[in-house]
Amino acid sequence: MGNNKKDLQVLIAGGGIGGLTTALYLHKAGIPVKVFESVTELKPLGVGINIQPHAVKRLFSLDLQDALDATGIRTARLSFYSKRGSLIWTEPRGLDAGYDVPQYSIHRGELQMLLYRAVIERIGTENVLTGHHLSGFEQDDNGVTVHFEDRKTGETIGSYQGDILIGADGIMSKTRQIFYPDEGVPVYSGLILWRGIVETDAYLDGRTMVMVGNATRKAVIYPVSQQSMNQGKSLVNWIMELPIHMDLPPKKEDWNRPGNKADFANQFQQWKFDWLDIPNLIDITDSIYEFPMIDRDPIPQWSFGRVTLLGDAAHAMRPNGSNGASQAIWDAETITDMLLEKDETVQALKAYEDLRLEPVSNLVLENRKTGPEKVMQEADDNCTGDCTHQCTCLARDYLETVASRYKKLAGFDTDSVNQQSS
Ligand SMILES: Cc1cc2nc3c(=O)[nH]c(=O)nc-3n(C[C@H](O)[C@H](O)[C@H](O)COP(=O)(O)OP(=O)(O)OC[C@H]3O[C@@H](n4cnc5c(N)ncnc54)[C@H](O)[C@@H]3O)c2cc1C
């Protein structure tokens, strides 16, 4: 690779949050890029997600602030409650916590669509090829040739040449599978998540994310829509989590399937608090999805010559700590920086791996220990049943230490984010 990055052609497999953000970064750096997405039409699917300040700062640097504000909620607080509804821990988030950018709670599909619109606008529809499912590739000293098929029919669609392939093709990454053919299905945590989204009255201040319960019975709830808030309502995203012993079905299609209230609602029947009626939330929700909580074991290598992995393809993690997409956005910036900084393509991809693999792998493992949410189980273990509104089982110093340790590990402590240039 010469020094002129405009001569490079980067191919990205996957138009999710990681792939699309990478396309925006590369375009901003003047590096030609093409995105190949497996589905024929991107739709705003999914439910809620939180984008932490370290990722928000990066999205703002891509001029996405207005688009984010038009749809997401600027999260004000994160609060953990016991199964009796008493407060274990509460902390300000985003601007309220002293960051110079907000945290957003946002509909995942809306986030993907706003990134998609920005990509189309900036790199042109001709460089975003939907209905292209990566099926294989070859590489040599001159470049990489990537093959695509129609995912539904298996029919070959065509091959494209580039200097680099970034596999941003999610937790079931074909790119990763080619390098790690024996890996098999993701690792099932033993927990099932039932997820729903419903418009209702706001709870608390209308901008607070709450987690209720313990390690074996948990609710995660947060509002996700500024439009709904503007109309005096609240679009509330909820997740109910329970342990279910099973083997993970081999097919991805069998994971995110319509859920049945009868399978879980009775476990949350008592969680009717004066600040939020959780059984009612479940009751008024029409569509519910059932999803196993899964991740992948960390792998020792992401970059193989001209091909590398990014986002969930590289480091799918459990959602504890709300960080998977935020880390993918961080990957996008790092890979672009390394392509600009290093003279050689292969060297740049290795440098990206050197910077990102170890810290993100540590986070994957930390999230298996339930991340910052572990204090909920600890409070439960120590609970004497005397706490009413405020749980006093765990020392405040300890709670602060756990919260700040996780933020440091995930790279979003206030100092690191505020020092990060935008
Ligand atoms: C319950 C739950 C809650 C979560 N909450 C949060 C949160 O609050 N905050 C957070 O930061 N993260 C959260 N995450 C994680 C987050 O959703 C993911 O980390 C993030 O979406 C990963 O983005 P990605 O682009 O790497 O992968 P994906 O979003 O999975 O995108 C991959 C894309 O690649 C396409 N694709 C697949 N195969 C191919 C192929 N062969 N060729 C071409 N295209 C292909 C897919 O269609 C898809 O569009 C949560 C996850 C779950 C399950």
The ligand as a Tripos MOL2 file, in Angstrom:
@<TRIPOS>MOLECULE
LIG
   53    58     1     0     0
SMALL
NO_CHARGES

@<TRIPOS>ATOM
      1 C1        -30.3890   -8.0880   24.4040 C.3       1 LIG1
      2 C2        -29.2480   -7.2830   23.8770 C.ar      1 LIG1
      3 C3        -29.0620   -5.9990   24.3670 C.ar      1 LIG1
      4 C4        -27.9820   -5.2360   23.9170 C.ar      1 LIG1
      5 N1        -27.8030   -4.0020   24.4310 N.ar      1 LIG1
      6 C5        -26.7450   -3.2670   24.0530 C.ar      1 LIG1
      7 C6        -26.5460   -1.9730   24.5700 C.ar      1 LIG1
      8 O1        -27.3340   -1.4730   25.3630 O.2       1 LIG1
      9 N2        -25.4550   -1.2600   24.1500 N.ar      1 LIG1
     10 C7        -24.5760   -1.7740   23.2420 C.ar      1 LIG1
     11 O2        -23.6030   -1.0640   22.8940 O.2       1 LIG1
     12 N3        -24.7460   -2.9990   22.7040 N.ar      1 LIG1
     13 C8        -25.7990   -3.7520   23.0980 C.ar      1 LIG1
     14 N4        -25.9880   -4.9880   22.5480 N.ar      1 LIG1
     15 C9        -25.0130   -5.5050   21.5730 C.3       1 LIG1
     16 C10       -25.1890   -4.9100   20.2010 C.3       1 LIG1
     17 O3        -26.5110   -5.0890   19.7110 O.3       1 LIG1
     18 C11       -24.1900   -5.5320   19.2350 C.3       1 LIG1
     19 O4        -22.9210   -5.5570   19.8420 O.3       1 LIG1
     20 C12       -24.0880   -4.7510   17.9540 C.3       1 LIG1
     21 O5        -25.3350   -4.7140   17.2910 O.3       1 LIG1
     22 C13       -23.0300   -5.3600   17.0510 C.3       1 LIG1
     23 O6        -22.9950   -4.6890   15.8180 O.3       1 LIG1
     24 P1        -22.3200   -5.3990   14.5680 P.3       1 LIG1
     25 O7        -22.4330   -4.4150   13.4660 O.co2     1 LIG1
     26 O8        -20.9940   -5.9180   14.9260 O.co2     1 LIG1
     27 O9        -23.2070   -6.6770   14.3040 O.3       1 LIG1
     28 P2        -24.7230   -6.7600   13.8280 P.3       1 LIG1
     29 O10       -25.5150   -5.6190   14.3520 O.co2     1 LIG1
     30 O11       -25.1710   -8.1390   14.1210 O.co2     1 LIG1
     31 O12       -24.6430   -6.5530   12.2470 O.3       1 LIG1
     32 C14       -24.1070   -7.5230   11.4060 C.3       1 LIG1
     33 C15       -24.6780   -7.2940   10.0140 C.3       1 LIG1
     34 O13       -24.0350   -8.1710    9.1160 O.3       1 LIG1
     35 C16       -25.0080   -8.7490    8.2550 C.3       1 LIG1
     36 N5        -24.4340  -10.0390    7.8210 N.ar      1 LIG1
     37 C17       -24.4090  -11.2170    8.4760 C.ar      1 LIG1
     38 N6        -23.7550  -12.1470    7.7730 N.ar      1 LIG1
     39 C18       -23.3430  -11.5500    6.6350 C.ar      1 LIG1
     40 C19       -22.6030  -11.9840    5.5080 C.ar      1 LIG1
     41 N7        -22.1210  -13.2380    5.4240 N.pl3     1 LIG1
     42 N8        -22.3830  -11.1070    4.4980 N.ar      1 LIG1
     43 C20       -22.8380   -9.8230    4.5620 C.ar      1 LIG1
     44 N9        -23.5460   -9.3590    5.6170 N.ar      1 LIG1
     45 C21       -23.7730  -10.1960    6.6410 C.ar      1 LIG1
     46 C22       -26.2510   -8.8660    9.1030 C.3       1 LIG1
     47 O14       -27.4120   -8.9560    8.3350 O.3       1 LIG1
     48 C23       -26.1760   -7.5830    9.9160 C.3       1 LIG1
     49 O15       -26.8230   -6.5040    9.2980 O.3       1 LIG1
     50 C24       -27.0720   -5.7660   22.9600 C.ar      1 LIG1
     51 C25       -27.2850   -7.0380   22.4300 C.ar      1 LIG1
     52 C26       -28.3580   -7.7950   22.8980 C.ar      1 LIG1
     53 C27       -28.5680   -9.1660   22.3300 C.3       1 LIG1
@<TRIPOS>BOND
     1     1     2 1
     2     2     3 ar
     3     2    52 ar
     4     3     4 ar
     5     4     5 ar
     6     4    50 ar
     7     5     6 ar
     8     6     7 ar
     9     6    13 1
    10     7     8 2
    11     7     9 ar
    12     9    10 ar
    13    10    11 2
    14    10    12 ar
    15    12    13 ar
    16    13    14 ar
    17    14    15 1
    18    14    50 ar
    19    15    16 1
    20    16    17 1
    21    16    18 1
    22    18    19 1
    23    18    20 1
    24    20    21 1
    25    20    22 1
    26    22    23 1
    27    23    24 1
    28    24    25 2
    29    24    26 1
    30    24    27 1
    31    27    28 1
    32    28    29 2
    33    28    30 1
    34    28    31 1
    35    31    32 1
    36    32    33 1
    37    33    34 1
    38    33    48 1
    39    34    35 1
    40    35    36 1
    41    35    46 1
    42    36    37 ar
    43    36    45 ar
    44    37    38 ar
    45    38    39 ar
    46    39    40 ar
    47    39    45 ar
    48    40    41 1
    49    40    42 ar
    50    42    43 ar
    51    43    44 ar
    52    44    45 ar
    53    46    47 1
    54    46    48 1
    55    48    49 1
    56    50    51 ar
    57    51    52 ar
    58    52    53 1
@<TRIPOS>SUBSTRUCTURE
     1 LIG1         1 GROUP 0 **** ****
